[in-house]
Every structure is written in C-alpha cells, then in structure tokens.
Amino acid sequence: MKELQRLKPLAEQFFALSVKFLELIDADETEYAQFIEDVKKTPTEKYYFSRGRLRRLKTRKKAQA
C-alpha cells in the first residue's frame, strides 16, 4: 500500500504531462489543417505561352548558359 502511495504523485504528473502533450498535438493538427485550407484558397496563376515565345525563351536560356 505504501508503494502505491509513493507512486501516486508520479502517476499524476505523468497524466498531467500526457494531457498537455495531447493538447499540443491537437493544436498542431488544427494549425496544419488551417494552413492547408489557406493554401487551397490561394488563387493559382496560369501562364500561357505561344510556341514562338517558348522557342525564344529556350534559345535565350541556351545562349546564357
């Protein structure tokens, strides 16, 4: 019985730390989910080039190299 009384404060501390750890994990997952939603809402930009424009871009890159 005395052994259990000695372990009780340790068990309570372990439980309190476990609760804190789970709260941190939950907050992190919530923050990550919000970040993903923000990224999904960000408008994407599309670039359209004509074939002649692409050819000029490629030759300019080759000339610079």
MODELLER restraints for C-alpha pairs under 7 A, 6 or more apart:
rsr = mdl.restraints
at = mdl.atoms
